[in-house]
């Protein structure tokens, strides 16, 4: 039960609530391979968690005023013995799967979980999960760093905790928010984002894939010379390549040319707005992304309670490396990470060891995204209208579709005279997908059936 003072919510916490994601949690599972003093590790982890005062809040989310209540007691870590199990890996996986389905109640807490699994041959697994109201990805990494540092030094911690979330008091970000709100930067940032996103289309959940192909889950893309050169030319680094691919992916699913994707970096997400045309090359698209990323870095994105748009349905970013290779004499390996995308699609990339490991969260089509990345990076000068988005099964379903038999070759004036003007006018000149118009539909959806498709 919390007994501390009641504080308002920060901009970031209000944005988490406004997003309306049922499970706004994230986490990771690490393996510790090597000798580990279990008692010592648990003591220093308890000390680290006690230092993270922001983790120990509960929240008042009903009534006229929202708030956070400080002072809840620190908990964890728990220790579970999987070493004696007939199938330790299955036991750990089952436990984590069940934990990830357990709702975290902001009103009662706790809003974080730490579990140390004993594994065979002296190995350990370390699972962490947090609610976004109390922590973010950089904060999770900071906890790992702090724990490793404390374990190395023994009983005492040699330095003060970092002056960043989640180690600072909950009042610190509130003070920062108040100062920012009173500064000229707040109005300047608001104008920037309102101008960038004026008239942006409302987003809807993308339709499902045409085929029933099995999803890839995490997939690997070689981070070879072509990708490195493309990222460098973009001016926005690897993030520009990923966001450009997400924009093409989103268009292929929705036929929307005016695309807004979210860019996740250092625990926060900002929008990137792009206009796609058939003649635009993927290389040029990455440059547009890079230019916008450079401009947007100079402006803080306002939380959605202040900002001009709702959350975006497709977002992505590159994960920051863990930065901790050992705890004591034992090697640390990131086995898996989790994030909740809600109704949208969230794509995370680990860029290391000469390749990209791409993880798709939410109702995304990893097969299609993989094809777009490979095709676009392999031929960045190819117009977007020629970027292949179809899998084998989808192509087998769509390409055999044919229209009526042709009537021979005629010039456009002959077609108009014989089929429109010659019939007295008032008829339909061009039809597409049930819409009577002289304008063809989306250039991507228009080509999806290949040569000879109906329409």
N, C-alpha and C positions, 0 to 999 in steps of 0.2 A: 504493500500500500504506500503510495507517495505521500510525503508529508512536507514537501518543499513549497516554494512560492509558485504562483501561476504567472506565466509569461505569455505574451502574444506569440504568434507564429511568424517565422521569417518568410521572405519572398519565396525561397526555395521550397519550404514546407507547404505553403499555400499552393504552389504549382503542382506538387505531388497530389494534393487532394483534388485540385481542379481537373487533373488528368483522368480521375475516376477509374484508375486501374484496380481491379479487385484484389490483386496480389502484388503490391508494390514492393517486392522484396528481391534481393539478389544474393549471390553467395559463391563460394568456391570450395574445392576440395584439394588439399595438398597432401603429398606423401613425403614422409621423413624417412630416408633410407640411411641407416647407420646408427651407431650407438647414441641413445638418448636417455638422459636422467629424467624419468617420468615425473617424479616428485618436484624436481627443480623446475621443469618446464611448466607444470601446472601452477606453481607458486608465482613465477614471473608473468604468466598469462593472466592470472587473477589480478596481479598488481597492475598490469597494463589496462585491463578492463575497468578497474577501479579508477584509473586516471582519466578514462573517457567519460566524463560526466554527462556529455550529451547523449550517451547511450541509455542513461537511466531516467528517461522521461516517459511519462504517460501523457495522454492527450484528451482534452475536452473538445469533442467534435459535435456535440448537440447543444442547442440553445443559441441565443443571440450572438454570443461572443466565443470564438474559438480560442483555445489556449493550450499551452504545454505546462505540465506540472513537473517540477524538478524534484530530485531527492529520492527516487526509487532505489532500493538496495541493488548492489551489483550481484550478479549470478554467474556461475560457470567458472571453468569449463567442466563438463561432464566427461567421464571416462567410461568407455564401453569396450569390453573384451571380446574381440572377434577371433583371436588367435586359436581358441579351442574349438571353433566351429568347423564342421566338415567342409563348408564352402564359405570362407571368410569374405571373399569378394562379393558373393551374392548377399550375404548378411548386411554388409556395409551399403551396398546399392539399394537394397530393399528399405533399410532404415532411412537413408537420405531421401528416397522417393516419397516415403510416407511423410517425412518432415516437410518437404517442399509443398505438399498439399495441405498442410496444417495452416489455417489462417492465423496471422499475427494480429491480435486485437490492440489497436492503439490506446484504447481506454484502460486496459489492464496491464499490458506488457507481460513479460519483457519483450522488447522488439529486436532482440538479437539472440543467436544461439552459437555456442562453441562446443564442439565435441572432439575428444581425442580417442581414436580407435586403436586398440592394440591389435597388431597384425602379426602373422608368423615371422620367424627369423629375426626378431628384434626390430621390425619395422613398425611405423605408426602412420595413421591417417589423421589429418586435421581438417575438420569441416567447420565452415563459418557461414552464417546467414544473418542478414540485416534487413530491417525495414528502411525504406528511403526517407522516412521522417526523421531518422536518427543518424544515418550514415550514408556515404557514397563510396564509389570505387577507390578514389585516392585515400579516403579514410580507412578503408579495409586494408589497403597496401601499407599505410602508415602503422596500423596495428601489428602487422607481420614484422615490419622493420623494428618496431619498438620491442616486441617480444624477443626477437633474435638478439638485439643489442643487450637486453636485460639478462638473457640466458648466458650470453658470453661473459658478462661482467660478474655474475654471481648474484648474491643476495641484494646488492645495492645497484641502483641505476646511475651511471656516471654523469648523465646530463639531464637537463629539464626536458619534459615532453615537448614535442614540436608545437608551435603556436598555430595550429590548424585543426580543422575538424577531423576527428571527433574529440580532440584533447582539450579544446578550449571550453570555457563555460558557455551554456546556452545564451547567456546575455550578450556575449561578444558579437555574434553575427547580427543580433538585433540592433546593437549600437551602430554597427557598420551600415546596416540597412537605413537607419534613421539619418545618418550623415549623408549617405548617398542620395536619399530622397530630397534633402535640402540643398544639394549641389546643382550646379549648372549641367553637370554630366547627365543627370537623370532626364531632363527635358531633351537634351541633345540625342541621347540614346533612344528615347521614345520616338522622336521625329524620324530617326534613321530607320527603325524597324517598321514604323507605320508606312513610310514611303516605299520601302522594299516590298512589303507584303500587301500593299493596297490592291484590292480586287482579286486577291489570291482565291482560287476555287476552293469550295468546301470539299473536304476529303471524305471518302467513304471506304469501307473495308473492300479490298480488291476481290474480284470474283475468283473462284477456285480454278485450278488448272483444267485445261481441256481434257487431259488424259488422266489415267489412274496410275501413272508411273510412280514407282517407289521413290520417296524423297531420299536425297543423299545424306541428310544430316550435315555434320561438319565435312567440308571438302577442302582439298588442297589445290592452290594455284601456284605454279613456279614463279618466284620473285626474281626472274632472270633479268638479263640486260634490257629487254624490251620494256618490261614493267618499270624498271628503275629509271630508264631514260624518259618514259612517259610521265612518271611522277615528277622528275626534275623539271621537265619542260613546262609542266602545269603551273609551277609557282606555288602549289599548295601541297606538294608532297604526296605520299601514298593515299592520304585521305581524299584528295581530289579525284584520284582514279576510282576509289571505291564509291564515292558519292555520285560520280558521273554514271557508273554502272548501275547504281540504284535508281537513278532518274530514268535510264533507258528501260530497266526492269519494270518500274512503276508504269511507264507509258505503255509497255507491252501488255500489261494487265488491265489497264483502265482506258486506253485511247485518249488520255488527257495530255495535251501538248504543254500546258503551263503547269510545271511540276514543282512541288515543294517537298523537300526531303529534310530530315533532321540530321544534324551532325553532332554526335556524342564525343565530347573531349573533356578529360579531367573531371568527370562526374556530372557535367551539365550538357544540355542539348540545345543547339541553336538551329534556326531554319536556314536553308539554302534554297533560293528560288531560281529556276532555270526555264528557259523557253527552248523547246526542242523543235527542230525543223528537219525535213527529210535530207536536205543537202548538207547539213552540219556534220562534220566528222567527229569521231570520238576524241581525237586529239584536241580539236577546237573546243569541244565540250569540257574537257578537263581543264583547259585554260580559263574558261568562264568560271568554273568552280573555284579554281585557285585564286582568281582575282577577287571573287566575292568573299572567300575565306579571309584573305588579307585585309579587306575593308572591314569585315565584321569583327575581326579581332580587336579593333579599336573601340568597339561598342559592347557594353554589357547587355545581354538579352534580358528583357524584363520578364519576370514571372507572369504567367498567363492571367493572373488577376489584374495586372496592370497593362499587359501587352495586348497587341492587336489581333492575335489569332489563337485558335485552339491548338491542341497538340496535333502532331502529324502522324499519319498512319504507317510511314516507312522511314526508318532512321538507321544510321550505321556509324561506326567509328572504329579506330584502331585501339586495341587495348594497350595500356601502358604496361611495360614489363614489370614483373614482380620485384626485381632488383635484389632479391635475397636468394643466394645460391646455397647457403648452408646455415644450419642452426647447430652450433657446437661443431661436432665432427660429422654430423649427418647431412647428406645432400637433400635439398628441397626441390620438389617437382610439382608444378601445377598440373593436376590430372584433368580437372573439369571445372568450368564456371557456369553459373546459371544467371539468367536475367528474365524478368517478366515483361513481355511486350504488350500485354493487354490485348486489345483487338487489332493492334497494328503488327508490323513486321520490324524486327530489330536485328541488325546484322553486325556481328563483332568479328574483328580480324586480329589474329596474332601474327605479327610480322617478325619472323626470326628464322635463323638457320637456312636462309636462302629460299624460303617459301612462305606463302600466306596460308594459314589455316582459318577458314571462313566458317563461322557458326551462325546459323539462322534460327532465330527465336520467333515464335508466333506462327500464324498461318501463311508462311512464305513458301514459295516454290524454289527450293535450293537447286534443283536440276536446271531450271531456266536461268537463274542468276549465274550459275557456274558456266553455262554456255555463253551468256552475254560477256562475262569477264574474259573468258578464253578467246572468244572471237574478236572482241573490241581491242584487247591488248595485243593480240597477234597481228591485227591489221588496223592500226589507229587512224589511218588516212581514209578508211572506207566510210562512205556516207552512212549515217545512222539508219537510213531506210534499208540498207543492205546488211545490217547486223542480224545474224541468224538467232532467232529465239525459240525455234521449234525443236522438240525432241523427236526421237524416232517414232514413238507411238502417236504423238500429236500430228506429225507430218503424214503418217499413214492414214489417219482419220480425215485430215483436211485436204491434202493435195489431190486425191482422186475426185473431189467434187468438181463438176464441170457445169458450165452454163449451156444454153441452147446452141445448136449448130450455127456456125458463122454464115454470113450472107455475102462473103466476098469482100474485096478491098474497095472502099469508096473514100473519096476526099470529104473533109468536114463540110464544105459548102453543099455537097451533094446529099450528105446525111441530113443536114438541117433543112434543106429544101424538100427532100423526099419524105422525111419523117416528122417534120414539125410545121414549117411554113406552108408546105404543100398541102397539108391537111386542114388549113384554115386557121392555124394558130391556136393558142390557148391550151395546147397539150403540154405534157411533161417532157422537158428536154433531157434531164438526167435524173435517175433515182438511185438512192443508195441506202440500204438497210431500212427501208420503209420511210425514208425522209425524201420528199420531193424537193430537189434543190439542184443548182448548178455547181455546187461545191462538193467535192468528194469527201468521204469521211477520213478518219485518222490514217496517216500514211503508213503507220505500222500495222494496224488491223486490216487495212486494205490489201497489204501484201501477204498476209498470213497464210492465205490459201495457196500461194504460189501461182505460176502461170496457168491461165485457163480457169481460174476459180470463178465461182458464180458471182453475178453482179455486173 
